[in-house]
């Protein structure tokens, strides 16, 4: 017997606990469900957020933060960010954010920064 409804749902769908149930329209072209190694030799999607090859583990004042930007750092199914209420509403239920965009919690990201 299942202790919680989420345990029951987990058994029914057989998804990883780090995943959400994407609507079928968001499954197309998402990428691999399995763990992969990115171009920096870092394992992505294994639920371990510390990796000896990761720039985070070798960070110095000379490290360019841009090294960790891009899709090669995000698992297409197992990213922790999918579990935010706004992302779950969007990807599981198709409910668009009320603002029309996914806002950053502390910075105004709706306007470009002009220097």
Order of alpha helices (4+ residues) and beta strands (2+ residues): alpha-beta-beta-alpha
